[in-house]
Amino acid sequence: MGEPLTAPTQKLEDGEITETQEYLPNRFECIACGLKINSFSRLAAVGLGERYKKTQVYDAAEYYAPQDNYEGYEDDNNER
């Protein structure tokens, strides 16, 4: 887990949006052995304090187009 250091940057390429953001770690937990390290200073002391990037990829059409909650329904237009 970590706290964001930079604002997310977005890049549009081939119909996909790639969003990247840098983080600074503030805790570590090993699910195998149960080791927990809380605080950046302790993580830095054991060599786990490096910045990291989180990248997410979205389909551009799904990202910008609102989801249709009424899929499958026809317009209710009674005019002739």
PDB file with one MODEL, atoms N, CA, C and O in Angstrom:
MODEL        1
ATOM      1  N   MET A   1       0.845  -1.171   0.000  1.00  0.00           N
ATOM      2  CA  MET A   1       0.000   0.000   0.000  1.00  0.00           C
ATOM      3  C   MET A   1       0.888   1.229   0.000  1.00  0.00           C
ATOM      4  O   MET A   1       2.056   1.181   0.386  1.00  0.00           O
ATOM      5  N   GLY A   2       0.307   2.323  -0.440  1.00  0.00           N
ATOM      6  CA  GLY A   2       1.092   3.538  -0.490  1.00  0.00           C
ATOM      7  C   GLY A   2       0.234   4.766  -0.669  1.00  0.00           C
ATOM      8  O   GLY A   2      -0.991   4.698  -0.779  1.00  0.00           O
ATOM      9  N   GLU A   3       0.925   5.899  -0.693  1.00  0.00           N
ATOM     10  CA  GLU A   3       0.259   7.172  -0.897  1.00  0.00           C
ATOM     11  C   GLU A   3       0.715   7.761  -2.226  1.00  0.00           C
ATOM     12  O   GLU A   3       1.898   7.685  -2.557  1.00  0.00           O
ATOM     13  N   PRO A   4      -0.204   8.347  -2.997  1.00  0.00           N
ATOM     14  CA  PRO A   4       0.166   8.889  -4.292  1.00  0.00           C
ATOM     15  C   PRO A   4       1.166  10.041  -4.153  1.00  0.00           C
ATOM     16  O   PRO A   4       1.022  10.909  -3.292  1.00  0.00           O
ATOM     17  N   LEU A   5       2.181  10.027  -5.019  1.00  0.00           N
ATOM     18  CA  LEU A   5       3.164  11.107  -5.060  1.00  0.00           C
ATOM     19  C   LEU A   5       2.874  12.079  -6.185  1.00  0.00           C
ATOM     20  O   LEU A   5       3.175  13.269  -6.080  1.00  0.00           O
ATOM     21  N   THR A   6       2.293  11.578  -7.257  1.00  0.00           N
ATOM     22  CA  THR A   6       2.018  12.401  -8.426  1.00  0.00           C
ATOM     23  C   THR A   6       0.564  12.251  -8.833  1.00  0.00           C
ATOM     24  O   THR A   6      -0.119  11.302  -8.446  1.00  0.00           O
ATOM     25  N   ALA A   7       0.114  13.202  -9.617  1.00  0.00           N
ATOM     26  CA  ALA A   7      -1.228  13.087 -10.185  1.00  0.00           C
ATOM     27  C   ALA A   7      -1.187  12.011 -11.266  1.00  0.00           C
ATOM     28  O   ALA A   7      -0.152  11.830 -11.906  1.00  0.00           O
ATOM     29  N   PRO A   8      -2.283  11.298 -11.481  1.00  0.00           N
ATOM     30  CA  PRO A   8      -2.278  10.274 -12.518  1.00  0.00           C
ATOM     31  C   PRO A   8      -2.102  10.897 -13.904  1.00  0.00           C
ATOM     32  O   PRO A   8      -2.652  11.960 -14.189  1.00  0.00           O
ATOM     33  N   THR A   9      -1.332  10.227 -14.756  1.00  0.00           N
ATOM     34  CA  THR A   9      -1.188  10.647 -16.142  1.00  0.00           C
ATOM     35  C   THR A   9      -1.910   9.638 -17.014  1.00  0.00           C
ATOM     36  O   THR A   9      -1.884   8.435 -16.757  1.00  0.00           O
ATOM     37  N   GLN A  10      -2.552  10.153 -18.048  1.00  0.00           N
ATOM     38  CA  GLN A  10      -3.315   9.290 -18.937  1.00  0.00           C
ATOM     39  C   GLN A  10      -2.792   9.432 -20.357  1.00  0.00           C
ATOM     40  O   GLN A  10      -2.445  10.525 -20.803  1.00  0.00           O
ATOM     41  N   LYS A  11      -2.741   8.300 -21.060  1.00  0.00           N
ATOM     42  CA  LYS A  11      -2.282   8.278 -22.442  1.00  0.00           C
ATOM     43  C   LYS A  11      -3.267   7.447 -23.249  1.00  0.00           C
ATOM     44  O   LYS A  11      -3.602   6.324 -22.873  1.00  0.00           O
ATOM     45  N   LEU A  12      -3.732   8.014 -24.371  1.00  0.00           N
ATOM     46  CA  LEU A  12      -4.660   7.319 -25.256  1.00  0.00           C
ATOM     47  C   LEU A  12      -3.870   6.724 -26.408  1.00  0.00           C
ATOM     48  O   LEU A  12      -3.152   7.433 -27.113  1.00  0.00           O
ATOM     49  N   GLU A  13      -4.006   5.412 -26.597  1.00  0.00           N
ATOM     50  CA  GLU A  13      -3.302   4.737 -27.683  1.00  0.00           C
ATOM     51  C   GLU A  13      -4.085   3.502 -28.108  1.00  0.00           C
ATOM     52  O   GLU A  13      -4.420   2.655 -27.280  1.00  0.00           O
ATOM     53  N   ASP A  14      -4.372   3.404 -29.396  1.00  0.00           N
ATOM     54  CA  ASP A  14      -5.083   2.248 -29.968  1.00  0.00           C
ATOM     55  C   ASP A  14      -6.407   1.966 -29.278  1.00  0.00           C
ATOM     56  O   ASP A  14      -6.754   0.804 -29.064  1.00  0.00           O
ATOM     57  N   GLY A  15      -7.155   3.013 -28.923  1.00  0.00           N
ATOM     58  CA  GLY A  15      -8.468   2.836 -28.319  1.00  0.00           C
ATOM     59  C   GLY A  15      -8.445   2.462 -26.850  1.00  0.00           C
ATOM     60  O   GLY A  15      -9.485   2.136 -26.277  1.00  0.00           O
ATOM     61  N   GLU A  16      -7.261   2.506 -26.226  1.00  0.00           N
ATOM     62  CA  GLU A  16      -7.139   2.199 -24.801  1.00  0.00           C
ATOM     63  C   GLU A  16      -6.515   3.376 -24.068  1.00  0.00           C
ATOM     64  O   GLU A  16      -5.648   4.068 -24.601  1.00  0.00           O
ATOM     65  N   ILE A  17      -6.963   3.589 -22.855  1.00  0.00           N
ATOM     66  CA  ILE A  17      -6.402   4.624 -22.000  1.00  0.00           C
ATOM     67  C   ILE A  17      -5.525   3.935 -20.962  1.00  0.00           C
ATOM     68  O   ILE A  17      -5.982   3.061 -20.225  1.00  0.00           O
ATOM     69  N   THR A  18      -4.267   4.339 -20.917  1.00  0.00           N
ATOM     70  CA  THR A  18      -3.343   3.809 -19.922  1.00  0.00           C
ATOM     71  C   THR A  18      -3.115   4.904 -18.885  1.00  0.00           C
ATOM     72  O   THR A  18      -2.623   5.984 -19.210  1.00  0.00           O
ATOM     73  N   GLU A  19      -3.475   4.618 -17.641  1.00  0.00           N
ATOM     74  CA  GLU A  19      -3.338   5.576 -16.544  1.00  0.00           C
ATOM     75  C   GLU A  19      -2.227   5.103 -15.615  1.00  0.00           C
ATOM     76  O   GLU A  19      -2.247   3.969 -15.136  1.00  0.00           O
ATOM     77  N   THR A  20      -1.257   5.981 -15.366  1.00  0.00           N
ATOM     78  CA  THR A  20      -0.115   5.639 -14.529  1.00  0.00           C
ATOM     79  C   THR A  20       0.015   6.670 -13.412  1.00  0.00           C
ATOM     80  O   THR A  20      -0.187   7.865 -13.625  1.00  0.00           O
ATOM     81  N   GLN A  21       0.359   6.181 -12.203  1.00  0.00           N
ATOM     82  CA  GLN A  21       0.538   7.069 -11.054  1.00  0.00           C
ATOM     83  C   GLN A  21       1.644   6.510 -10.168  1.00  0.00           C
ATOM     84  O   GLN A  21       1.720   5.302  -9.942  1.00  0.00           O
ATOM     85  N   GLU A  22       2.505   7.405  -9.666  1.00  0.00           N
ATOM     86  CA  GLU A  22       3.590   6.995  -8.775  1.00  0.00           C
ATOM     87  C   GLU A  22       3.131   7.043  -7.319  1.00  0.00           C
ATOM     88  O   GLU A  22       2.379   7.926  -6.908  1.00  0.00           O
ATOM     89  N   TYR A  23       3.611   6.065  -6.559  1.00  0.00           N
ATOM     90  CA  TYR A  23       3.265   5.960  -5.143  1.00  0.00           C
ATOM     91  C   TYR A  23       4.525   5.810  -4.301  1.00  0.00           C
ATOM     92  O   TYR A  23       5.566   5.373  -4.792  1.00  0.00           O
ATOM     93  N   LEU A  24       4.418   6.173  -3.044  1.00  0.00           N
ATOM     94  CA  LEU A  24       5.457   5.955  -2.051  1.00  0.00           C
ATOM     95  C   LEU A  24       4.881   4.975  -1.041  1.00  0.00           C
ATOM     96  O   LEU A  24       3.816   5.228  -0.479  1.00  0.00           O
ATOM     97  N   PRO A  25       5.566   3.855  -0.799  1.00  0.00           N
ATOM     98  CA  PRO A  25       4.993   2.841   0.098  1.00  0.00           C
ATOM     99  C   PRO A  25       4.914   3.342   1.537  1.00  0.00           C
ATOM    100  O   PRO A  25       5.765   4.109   1.987  1.00  0.00           O
ATOM    101  N   ASN A  26       3.875   2.894   2.255  1.00  0.00           N
ATOM    102  CA  ASN A  26       3.763   3.256   3.674  1.00  0.00           C
ATOM    103  C   ASN A  26       3.495   2.047   4.564  1.00  0.00           C
ATOM    104  O   ASN A  26       3.441   2.169   5.788  1.00  0.00           O
ATOM    105  N   ARG A  27       3.325   0.873   3.938  1.00  0.00           N
ATOM    106  CA  ARG A  27       3.208  -0.354   4.732  1.00  0.00           C
ATOM    107  C   ARG A  27       3.410  -1.569   3.838  1.00  0.00           C
ATOM    108  O   ARG A  27       3.247  -1.500   2.619  1.00  0.00           O
ATOM    109  N   PHE A  28       3.762  -2.668   4.461  1.00  0.00           N
ATOM    110  CA  PHE A  28       4.007  -3.927   3.766  1.00  0.00           C
ATOM    111  C   PHE A  28       3.442  -5.046   4.615  1.00  0.00           C
ATOM    112  O   PHE A  28       3.574  -5.032   5.839  1.00  0.00           O
ATOM    113  N   GLU A  29       2.810  -6.020   3.965  1.00  0.00           N
ATOM    114  CA  GLU A  29       2.301  -7.182   4.682  1.00  0.00           C
ATOM    115  C   GLU A  29       2.526  -8.423   3.832  1.00  0.00           C
ATOM    116  O   GLU A  29       2.114  -8.467   2.673  1.00  0.00           O
ATOM    117  N   CYS A  30       3.173  -9.424   4.397  1.00  0.00           N
ATOM    118  CA  CYS A  30       3.395 -10.702   3.724  1.00  0.00           C
ATOM    119  C   CYS A  30       2.274 -11.646   4.139  1.00  0.00           C
ATOM    120  O   CYS A  30       2.127 -11.969   5.318  1.00  0.00           O
ATOM    121  N   ILE A  31       1.490 -12.084   3.166  1.00  0.00           N
ATOM    122  CA  ILE A  31       0.372 -12.968   3.503  1.00  0.00           C
ATOM    123  C   ILE A  31       0.840 -14.392   3.792  1.00  0.00           C
ATOM    124  O   ILE A  31       0.100 -15.178   4.384  1.00  0.00           O
ATOM    125  N   ALA A  32       2.059 -14.730   3.381  1.00  0.00           N
ATOM    126  CA  ALA A  32       2.574 -16.080   3.627  1.00  0.00           C
ATOM    127  C   ALA A  32       3.019 -16.256   5.071  1.00  0.00           C
ATOM    128  O   ALA A  32       2.664 -17.244   5.715  1.00  0.00           O
ATOM    129  N   CYS A  33       3.805 -15.289   5.593  1.00  0.00           N
ATOM    130  CA  CYS A  33       4.345 -15.466   6.943  1.00  0.00           C
ATOM    131  C   CYS A  33       3.725 -14.531   7.975  1.00  0.00           C
ATOM    132  O   CYS A  33       3.950 -14.697   9.174  1.00  0.00           O
ATOM    133  N   GLY A  34       2.940 -13.542   7.518  1.00  0.00           N
ATOM    134  CA  GLY A  34       2.286 -12.632   8.446  1.00  0.00           C
ATOM    135  C   GLY A  34       3.124 -11.425   8.846  1.00  0.00           C
ATOM    136  O   GLY A  34       2.691 -10.635   9.685  1.00  0.00           O
ATOM    137  N   LEU A  35       4.321 -11.258   8.265  1.00  0.00           N
ATOM    138  CA  LEU A  35       5.169 -10.107   8.579  1.00  0.00           C
ATOM    139  C   LEU A  35       4.472  -8.823   8.160  1.00  0.00           C
ATOM    140  O   LEU A  35       3.944  -8.725   7.053  1.00  0.00           O
ATOM    141  N   LYS A  36       4.474  -7.833   9.057  1.00  0.00           N
ATOM    142  CA  LYS A  36       3.884  -6.530   8.761  1.00  0.00           C
ATOM    143  C   LYS A  36       4.909  -5.455   9.085  1.00  0.00           C
ATOM    144  O   LYS A  36       5.528  -5.471  10.149  1.00  0.00           O
ATOM    145  N   ILE A  37       5.080  -4.523   8.158  1.00  0.00           N
ATOM    146  CA  ILE A  37       5.958  -3.377   8.380  1.00  0.00           C
ATOM    147  C   ILE A  37       5.124  -2.137   8.114  1.00  0.00           C
ATOM    148  O   ILE A  37       4.640  -1.933   7.000  1.00  0.00           O
ATOM    149  N   ASN A  38       4.958  -1.313   9.134  1.00  0.00           N
ATOM    150  CA  ASN A  38       4.167  -0.089   9.020  1.00  0.00           C
ATOM    151  C   ASN A  38       5.078   1.117   9.156  1.00  0.00           C
ATOM    152  O   ASN A  38       5.812   1.225  10.138  1.00  0.00           O
ATOM    153  N   SER A  39       5.048   2.006   8.213  1.00  0.00           N
ATOM    154  CA  SER A  39       5.729   3.302   8.143  1.00  0.00           C
ATOM    155  C   SER A  39       6.829   3.267   7.093  1.00  0.00           C
ATOM    156  O   SER A  39       7.534   2.275   6.908  1.00  0.00           O
ATOM    157  N   PHE A  40       6.935   4.398   6.421  1.00  0.00           N
ATOM    158  CA  PHE A  40       7.920   4.523   5.355  1.00  0.00           C
ATOM    159  C   PHE A  40       9.339   4.395   5.883  1.00  0.00           C
ATOM    160  O   PHE A  40      10.181   3.780   5.229  1.00  0.00           O
ATOM    161  N   SER A  41       9.625   4.957   7.046  1.00  0.00           N
ATOM    162  CA  SER A  41      10.996   4.917   7.570  1.00  0.00           C
ATOM    163  C   SER A  41      11.465   3.472   7.803  1.00  0.00           C
ATOM    164  O   SER A  41      12.622   3.148   7.532  1.00  0.00           O
ATOM    165  N   ARG A  42      10.606   2.636   8.286  1.00  0.00           N
ATOM    166  CA  ARG A  42      10.963   1.221   8.508  1.00  0.00           C
ATOM    167  C   ARG A  42      11.122   0.486   7.174  1.00  0.00           C
ATOM    168  O   ARG A  42      12.014  -0.348   7.020  1.00  0.00           O
ATOM    169  N   LEU A  43      10.253   0.799   6.214  1.00  0.00           N
ATOM    170  CA  LEU A  43      10.379   0.184   4.898  1.00  0.00           C
ATOM    171  C   LEU A  43      11.691   0.593   4.227  1.00  0.00           C
ATOM    172  O   LEU A  43      12.358  -0.232   3.604  1.00  0.00           O
ATOM    173  N   ALA A  44      12.057   1.872   4.358  1.00  0.00           N
ATOM    174  CA  ALA A  44      13.314   2.346   3.774  1.00  0.00           C
ATOM    175  C   ALA A  44      14.507   1.668   4.437  1.00  0.00           C
ATOM    176  O   ALA A  44      15.491   1.364   3.762  1.00  0.00           O
ATOM    177  N   ALA A  45      14.441   1.427   5.737  1.00  0.00           N
ATOM    178  CA  ALA A  45      15.541   0.807   6.468  1.00  0.00           C
ATOM    179  C   ALA A  45      15.810  -0.632   6.004  1.00  0.00           C
ATOM    180  O   ALA A  45      16.947  -1.101   6.058  1.00  0.00           O
ATOM    181  N   VAL A  46      14.769  -1.323   5.552  1.00  0.00           N
ATOM    182  CA  VAL A  46      14.959  -2.705   5.101  1.00  0.00           C
ATOM    183  C   VAL A  46      15.014  -2.816   3.573  1.00  0.00           C
ATOM    184  O   VAL A  46      14.987  -3.919   3.028  1.00  0.00           O
ATOM    185  N   GLY A  47      15.091  -1.680   2.889  1.00  0.00           N
ATOM    186  CA  GLY A  47      15.235  -1.685   1.442  1.00  0.00           C
ATOM    187  C   GLY A  47      13.949  -1.815   0.654  1.00  0.00           C
ATOM    188  O   GLY A  47      13.983  -2.176  -0.522  1.00  0.00           O
ATOM    189  N   LEU A  48      12.821  -1.531   1.270  1.00  0.00           N
ATOM    190  CA  LEU A  48      11.527  -1.627   0.586  1.00  0.00           C
ATOM    191  C   LEU A  48      10.857  -0.262   0.419  1.00  0.00           C
ATOM    192  O   LEU A  48       9.640  -0.189   0.249  1.00  0.00           O
ATOM    193  N   GLY A  49      11.638   0.817   0.467  1.00  0.00           N
ATOM    194  CA  GLY A  49      11.059   2.158   0.434  1.00  0.00           C
ATOM    195  C   GLY A  49      11.099   2.834  -0.919  1.00  0.00           C
ATOM    196  O   GLY A  49      10.913   4.048  -0.995  1.00  0.00           O
ATOM    197  N   GLU A  50      11.336   2.093  -1.989  1.00  0.00           N
ATOM    198  CA  GLU A  50      11.408   2.699  -3.319  1.00  0.00           C
ATOM    199  C   GLU A  50      10.026   3.067  -3.844  1.00  0.00           C
ATOM    200  O   GLU A  50       9.030   2.410  -3.537  1.00  0.00           O
ATOM    201  N   ARG A  51       9.987   4.136  -4.644  1.00  0.00           N
ATOM    202  CA  ARG A  51       8.745   4.509  -5.315  1.00  0.00           C
ATOM    203  C   ARG A  51       8.316   3.381  -6.241  1.00  0.00           C
ATOM    204  O   ARG A  51       9.145   2.615  -6.733  1.00  0.00           O
ATOM    205  N   TYR A  52       7.020   3.289  -6.470  1.00  0.00           N
ATOM    206  CA  TYR A  52       6.514   2.329  -7.435  1.00  0.00           C
ATOM    207  C   TYR A  52       5.393   2.955  -8.236  1.00  0.00           C
ATOM    208  O   TYR A  52       4.779   3.935  -7.815  1.00  0.00           O
ATOM    209  N   LYS A  53       5.133   2.371  -9.404  1.00  0.00           N
ATOM    210  CA  LYS A  53       4.085   2.869 -10.284  1.00  0.00           C
ATOM    211  C   LYS A  53       2.943   1.879 -10.354  1.00  0.00           C
ATOM    212  O   LYS A  53       3.146   0.666 -10.400  1.00  0.00           O
ATOM    213  N   LYS A  54       1.742   2.423 -10.360  1.00  0.00           N
ATOM    214  CA  LYS A  54       0.535   1.628 -10.547  1.00  0.00           C
ATOM    215  C   LYS A  54      -0.027   2.003 -11.917  1.00  0.00           C
ATOM    216  O   LYS A  54      -0.238   3.181 -12.205  1.00  0.00           O
ATOM    217  N   THR A  55      -0.267   1.007 -12.755  1.00  0.00           N
ATOM    218  CA  THR A  55      -0.760   1.240 -14.100  1.00  0.00           C
ATOM    219  C   THR A  55      -2.076   0.499 -14.296  1.00  0.00           C
ATOM    220  O   THR A  55      -2.199  -0.682 -13.971  1.00  0.00           O
ATOM    221  N   GLN A  56      -3.053   1.216 -14.833  1.00  0.00           N
ATOM    222  CA  GLN A  56      -4.347   0.616 -15.149  1.00  0.00           C
ATOM    223  C   GLN A  56      -4.674   0.923 -16.602  1.00  0.00           C
ATOM    224  O   GLN A  56      -4.367   2.006 -17.100  1.00  0.00           O
ATOM    225  N   VAL A  57      -5.300  -0.037 -17.283  1.00  0.00           N
ATOM    226  CA  VAL A  57      -5.666   0.134 -18.690  1.00  0.00           C
ATOM    227  C   VAL A  57      -7.184   0.043 -18.800  1.00  0.00           C
ATOM    228  O   VAL A  57      -7.809  -0.878 -18.273  1.00  0.00           O
ATOM    229  N   TYR A  58      -7.763   1.022 -19.499  1.00  0.00           N
ATOM    230  CA  TYR A  58      -9.216   1.081 -19.692  1.00  0.00           C
ATOM    231  C   TYR A  58      -9.518   1.126 -21.182  1.00  0.00           C
ATOM    232  O   TYR A  58      -8.723   1.650 -21.963  1.00  0.00           O
ATOM    233  N   ASP A  59     -10.657   0.582 -21.579  1.00  0.00           N
ATOM    234  CA  ASP A  59     -11.160   0.755 -22.929  1.00  0.00           C
ATOM    235  C   ASP A  59     -11.706   2.176 -23.014  1.00  0.00           C
ATOM    236  O   ASP A  59     -12.509   2.576 -22.172  1.00  0.00           O
ATOM    237  N   ALA A  60     -11.285   2.945 -24.016  1.00  0.00           N
ATOM    238  CA  ALA A  60     -11.662   4.359 -24.114  1.00  0.00           C
ATOM    239  C   ALA A  60     -13.166   4.549 -24.208  1.00  0.00           C
ATOM    240  O   ALA A  60     -13.711   5.468 -23.596  1.00  0.00           O
ATOM    241  N   ALA A  61     -13.841   3.701 -24.958  1.00  0.00           N
ATOM    242  CA  ALA A  61     -15.292   3.834 -25.106  1.00  0.00           C
ATOM    243  C   ALA A  61     -15.997   3.617 -23.776  1.00  0.00           C
ATOM    244  O   ALA A  61     -16.939   4.341 -23.454  1.00  0.00           O
ATOM    245  N   GLU A  62     -15.560   2.637 -23.000  1.00  0.00           N
ATOM    246  CA  GLU A  62     -16.182   2.372 -21.701  1.00  0.00           C
ATOM    247  C   GLU A  62     -15.823   3.447 -20.688  1.00  0.00           C
ATOM    248  O   GLU A  62     -16.620   3.748 -19.799  1.00  0.00           O
ATOM    249  N   TYR A  63     -14.641   4.026 -20.807  1.00  0.00           N
ATOM    250  CA  TYR A  63     -14.171   5.041 -19.858  1.00  0.00           C
ATOM    251  C   TYR A  63     -14.956   6.341 -20.009  1.00  0.00           C
ATOM    252  O   TYR A  63     -15.334   6.965 -19.018  1.00  0.00           O
ATOM    253  N   TYR A  64     -15.201   6.746 -21.267  1.00  0.00           N
ATOM    254  CA  TYR A  64     -15.855   8.036 -21.506  1.00  0.00           C
ATOM    255  C   TYR A  64     -17.362   7.947 -21.682  1.00  0.00           C
ATOM    256  O   TYR A  64     -18.059   8.927 -21.418  1.00  0.00           O
ATOM    257  N   ALA A  65     -17.889   6.811 -22.117  1.00  0.00           N
ATOM    258  CA  ALA A  65     -19.331   6.689 -22.349  1.00  0.00           C
ATOM    259  C   ALA A  65     -20.018   6.233 -21.067  1.00  0.00           C
ATOM    260  O   ALA A  65     -19.576   5.281 -20.424  1.00  0.00           O
ATOM    261  N   PRO A  66     -21.092   6.909 -20.701  1.00  0.00           N
ATOM    262  CA  PRO A  66     -21.816   6.466 -19.500  1.00  0.00           C
ATOM    263  C   PRO A  66     -22.484   5.112 -19.749  1.00  0.00           C
ATOM    264  O   PRO A  66     -22.904   4.805 -20.864  1.00  0.00           O
ATOM    265  N   GLN A  67     -22.569   4.331 -18.712  1.00  0.00           N
ATOM    266  CA  GLN A  67     -23.192   3.017 -18.816  1.00  0.00           C
ATOM    267  C   GLN A  67     -24.698   3.171 -18.946  1.00  0.00           C
ATOM    268  O   GLN A  67     -25.314   3.964 -18.235  1.00  0.00           O
ATOM    269  N   ASP A  68     -25.284   2.413 -19.853  1.00  0.00           N
ATOM    270  CA  ASP A  68     -26.724   2.446 -20.082  1.00  0.00           C
ATOM    271  C   ASP A  68     -27.403   1.523 -19.076  1.00  0.00           C
ATOM    272  O   ASP A  68     -27.284   0.301 -19.166  1.00  0.00           O
ATOM    273  N   ASN A  69     -28.113   2.109 -18.122  1.00  0.00           N
ATOM    274  CA  ASN A  69     -28.797   1.327 -17.096  1.00  0.00           C
ATOM    275  C   ASN A  69     -30.109   0.729 -17.593  1.00  0.00           C
ATOM    276  O   ASN A  69     -30.720  -0.088 -16.905  1.00  0.00           O
ATOM    277  N   TYR A  70     -30.541   1.133 -18.781  1.00  0.00           N
ATOM    278  CA  TYR A  70     -31.822   0.685 -19.309  1.00  0.00           C
ATOM    279  C   TYR A  70     -31.630  -0.142 -20.580  1.00  0.00           C
ATOM    280  O   TYR A  70     -32.423  -0.054 -21.518  1.00  0.00           O
ATOM    281  N   GLU A  71     -30.582  -0.934 -20.596  1.00  0.00           N
ATOM    282  CA  GLU A  71     -30.296  -1.756 -21.756  1.00  0.00           C
ATOM    283  C   GLU A  71     -31.424  -2.761 -21.973  1.00  0.00           C
ATOM    284  O   GLU A  71     -31.871  -3.408 -21.025  1.00  0.00           O
ATOM    285  N   GLY A  72     -31.878  -2.893 -23.198  1.00  0.00           N
ATOM    286  CA  GLY A  72     -32.943  -3.843 -23.512  1.00  0.00           C
ATOM    287  C   GLY A  72     -34.328  -3.226 -23.506  1.00  0.00           C
ATOM    288  O   GLY A  72     -35.288  -3.880 -23.915  1.00  0.00           O
ATOM    289  N   TYR A  73     -34.462  -1.988 -23.056  1.00  0.00           N
ATOM    290  CA  TYR A  73     -35.749  -1.303 -23.048  1.00  0.00           C
ATOM    291  C   TYR A  73     -35.834  -0.376 -24.254  1.00  0.00           C
ATOM    292  O   TYR A  73     -34.841   0.232 -24.652  1.00  0.00           O
ATOM    293  N   GLU A  74     -37.022  -0.275 -24.829  1.00  0.00           N
ATOM    294  CA  GLU A  74     -37.233   0.642 -25.940  1.00  0.00           C
ATOM    295  C   GLU A  74     -37.648   1.987 -25.382  1.00  0.00           C
ATOM    296  O   GLU A  74     -38.128   2.091 -24.253  1.00  0.00           O
ATOM    297  N   ASP A  75     -37.451   3.035 -26.208  1.00  0.00           N
ATOM    298  CA  ASP A  75     -37.890   4.373 -25.796  1.00  0.00           C
ATOM    299  C   ASP A  75     -39.400   4.372 -25.574  1.00  0.00           C
ATOM    300  O   ASP A  75     -40.148   3.717 -26.299  1.00  0.00           O
ATOM    301  N   ASP A  76     -39.828   5.114 -24.566  1.00  0.00           N
ATOM    302  CA  ASP A  76     -41.245   5.235 -24.275  1.00  0.00           C
ATOM    303  C   ASP A  76     -41.780   6.468 -25.011  1.00  0.00           C
ATOM    304  O   ASP A  76     -41.950   7.540 -24.429  1.00  0.00           O
ATOM    305  N   ASN A  77     -42.033   6.284 -26.280  1.00  0.00           N
ATOM    306  CA  ASN A  77     -42.506   7.386 -27.110  1.00  0.00           C
ATOM    307  C   ASN A  77     -43.884   7.035 -27.637  1.00  0.00           C
ATOM    308  O   ASN A  77     -44.018   6.160 -28.492  1.00  0.00           O
ATOM    309  N   ASN A  78     -44.902   7.704 -27.141  1.00  0.00           N
ATOM    310  CA  ASN A  78     -46.277   7.421 -27.519  1.00  0.00           C
ATOM    311  C   ASN A  78     -46.775   8.343 -28.620  1.00  0.00           C
ATOM    312  O   ASN A  78     -47.944   8.267 -28.999  1.00  0.00           O
ATOM    313  N   GLU A  79     -45.922   9.206 -29.137  1.00  0.00           N
ATOM    314  CA  GLU A  79     -46.361  10.117 -30.192  1.00  0.00           C
ATOM    315  C   GLU A  79     -46.421   9.395 -31.529  1.00  0.00           C
ATOM    316  O   GLU A  79     -45.648   8.476 -31.798  1.00  0.00           O
ATOM    317  N   ARG A  80     -47.358   9.835 -32.359  1.00  0.00           N
ATOM    318  CA  ARG A  80     -47.488   9.243 -33.698  1.00  0.00           C
ATOM    319  C   ARG A  80     -47.018  10.180 -34.736  1.00  0.00           C
ATOM    320  O   ARG A  80     -47.052   9.855 -35.923  1.00  0.00           O
TER     321      ARG A  80
ENDMDL
END
